[in-house]
């Protein structure tokens, strides 16, 4: 079996070698490359692969179609919207993801952004470095706030759990109520969540229903002075509309970890240049602990698939 890793898993080389050793000892080939988004380079690197491993680098149908031996795509990421699933399906290629690896990391960063916005951390840091005081920048506590969680998968629920521990009221919105929802969240309509929440935190996948879910119309339904956190997918938010709401003062602030494209982000992007907005270059999923866990998951995915018992199955 020819196994090709097309981008770093974010772990030390020693751990990567440890994970790959059982495969090599069993007679399989394992080759790791640095990330390269050039389609021609990807085809050259993977054209003979039986298995491709990637993280969040786009994998196009052109690459998938060119890899005639390809049987399995092992995605070291939760979302798979960067993989051409139609091409994988057409070529009868199995796909698994690394569900659950970043639950704690994303939830914790979401709380970090909330707290930083409420306590004016960016502004007071700048004041302190300039030899100034906090005057006029006394912040607010998270306790007692109403937090609206859009998307109630593992990450959304964990974020809600952390908010509850801070003494917040937590509202939730999901498309389908199953009856198995946690009792520490109140599930309401999207309109009620938007109009009632002091902070709206996005944790939904990107699909046709969620693309630009946060737009001029839905922002207008939010409380004036509310905050928004996006650690989900960039296109869930209409960036222009959000920037307008932030710069006008209608919304008090935002914490943005994801954009329409992967970093580096064009410095003219509207959300890089608006009021009281913390921006990070897609770091929510990336902690030392989560990187180690996702490596373990993707190698276990491969092991199970080779045994005919595919786990974390997408296709």
N, C-alpha and C positions, 0 to 999 in steps of 0.2 A: 504494500500500500504506500503510495506516494503522498505525503502530508505536507502542505505548504502553509506557513503562517505569513500572511501578507503585511502585518504591522505589529508593532510591539504590544505586548499585553500589560506593559507598565510594571513588570516585576524584575527583580535582579536576574542576571544571566544564570547565576547559580541555581535559582529556583526553576527557571525555564528548563535548564538541562535536567534537573531532578524530575520534573514533570514528564519530559520527553523520553527519559531513559528506558522505561518499560516498553515503549513503542520501538525504539531502536534495538533493544535487546531481543525483541520478538522478530526482528528482521525487516521492519518497516523503515522507510526513508522519511526523515523530518528535516525540513529546511525553513529557516526563519529569515525574513527580509525586513528592512526598515520600511516605513510607510511611504508609498509613492502613489499619488492619485492619477498619474498618467495611465490611460487605458492601455496603451501599447506596452508599457513596462509591466503592468499587471498581467497581461496576456503572456508576455515572455516568461515571467516568473512562474505562472501557474498553469501553463498550457498542458502539462503532463500530469497535473495533480488529480488524485482520486478524492482528496479532501482539501478544502480551503478553510482556514481559520482567519477570521477578521474580527476587529472590534467595531468601531463606529465609522470606518472608512467606507464610502459608497462603493458598492459592487454592482456594476451595470450588467444589463442583459448582454451587451456586446462581449464582455469578459466571460460571462457564464456560458454563452453559446460557443465561444472559442475553445473552451476547456472540454474537449470531447470525452475525457475519462472521468470527469467530475461526477461524484455520486453523493457527496455530503458537504454542506456548508455549515460550519460550526461558528456561531456568532457570539463573541465575547461581549455581549451587550444585551440590555433588556429589550429595547425597541429594535425592530427589524425593517423600519420604513426606508432605510438606506440600502437595502438589498432588493434587487429586482425579483420579487417572488413569482411574478408571472413567467419570467424566463426559467426560473428554477422549476416551477410546476410543469412547464412545457417540456423540459428536459428530464423530467422524473427524478429530480434531485431532492434529497431530504434536507431539511433545515431545522436546526435547533438553536435556541438562544440561551442566555445565562441568567434566566429569571431569578430574581432574589438577591443577586450579589451586592447590589448597591442600595438596598432598602434603607439601611441605617445611615449610610453616608449622605444620601439625598435628603432624608428627613432632617438630619442634623444641620445641613447647610441651610435648608429652608428656615429652620428656627434661628440660625445665625443671622440670616438676612433680615428676618422680622425684628429681632432684638437690636441689630445695628441701626436699622431705620428708625425705630421708636426712640432709641437713646442718642440719636445724632452722632454716631461714632465717627463717621467721616469728617463731619464739620468740626467736632471738638478736637479730633486729632490734629487737623490743620491749625486750629486756634492755639493749641498747646505748642506746636512747633514754631508758631509766630510769636510766642511769648505773651499770648493773650489768655483770657479767662472764658468761662462757659456762658457769660452774660448773654441772655436772650436765647440760649440753646438748651434749656432744661427740657429733657425728654419725658416720655411716658412709659409706664410699665405694661408688660404683656398681660399680666394678671387682670382678669375682668373683661378683656376684649372678646369680641365675637369673631371667630376665625371661620371662614368658608373654604372648605376643601372641595375642589372640583376634580373628580376622579378618585374612586375609592378602591383602588387596587392596594397591593401591599404597601407601597410607598405612601400613598395618601392616608391609609389607615395608621401607619406608624407616625406620620407627621401629626395626625389628629391626636394620637395617644400622647405625644410629647406636649402638644398644646394644652391638652386636658390636665397634664401634670403641672403646668404653669398656672392653672386656675382659669382657663379660658372656657367660654361656651363654644362648642364646635358644631358647625353645620356641615352637612355633606350633600353633594349632588352626584348622582350617577344615572345613567340612562335606564338601567333596569334594576328594580328592587327585587331581591331574591328571598328576603326573609332571614338571611344569615348575616345581616349587617351588625356591626358592633353597637352595643347599647350606649356607649359614651359619645356617639354622634347622633345628631338629629338630622334625618334626611328630609330635604325639602326640595321644592322646585328651583330651577336655576334663577328665576326672577326673584324669588324670596331670598335665596342665598346672596345674590348680588346686592339687593337693597338693604339687607340686614347686617352684612359683615363689615367689620372694621379693617380686616385684612382678608384678601382673597388669595389663596395659594393653589396654583395649578399643578395637577399631578395626573393628567389624562394622557392617553396615547394620541398620536397624530393620525387622524383618519379624515374621511370626507365630512363627518359630522363636527369634528373638533377644529378643523382648519379655520383660523380667524374667528374662533368662538368669542374671543375678546376683541370687540370692534367698537365703532362709535356708538352703535345702538346699545350694546350690552354695557359699555362703560357708562353711558348716560343713566343706566339703572342702578349703578353703584352709589353708595353713600358719598357725598362730597367729603373730601378729607380722608378717604380710605386709601389703603396701600394694596399693591399687588405684587405677588411673588411668582416668578416663572422658572421652575426647575424641571419642566416637562419637555416640551419641544417648542422651538422658536416660532414656527408658523401657526401655533395655537393663538398667537397674539398678532393683531394688526399693529405693527410697530409705529406707523405714522399716526394712527389714531391714539395710541397710548402716549406717544410723545406730546401730542397736542394737549391731552388731558393733564399731563404732568407740568408742562410749561405754562398752562393757563392757571394752574393752581387748583383745578377741580379735584385731582387726586394728589395726595400728600407725598407720595413717593413710591418707588418700585425697586425690587431686587430681581435682576435679570441674569440668569446663568446660561440661557440658550437663545440662539438667534436663527435666522432663516438659513444660514450657512455655518459650517464649522469654522472656528477661529483659524487664522487671524481675521478679525472683523474689520471691514473698511472703516477708517476713522471718521468718515462722513455719516455713518449710520445714525439715524435719528435718536436712538436710545443711548448713544454714547455722549450725546450733547444736550441732555435735558436735565431739568431740576431734580435734585434730591433722589438720584438714581444710582444704586450700586450695581455695577456690572462686573461679571466674572466670566472668564473664557471657558465655559463648559467644564467646571471643576466638580460639580455636585457629586458625581458618581465616583470620583477619584480620591480614595484614601488608601493608605498603605494596606489597611485591613481588607478593603473591598477588592483591591487589585489582586491580592493573594487568593481571596475567595473565588473571584471569577476565573482565575487560571485553573483552580481546582475543578470548578464546574465544567469548563469547556473540555478539559482532558477527560473528565468523567463522562461527559456527553459523547465524546469520541469512542471511549471504551465501550459504553453501552450500545452505541450504534453498531460497532464492529461485532458485537455479540448478538445483534438482531433484536435488541431491546431498547429502542430509541427513547430517550427522555427529553424533557423540555421541548417537545415537538411543536414546530410551527408548520412544517410540511412533512 
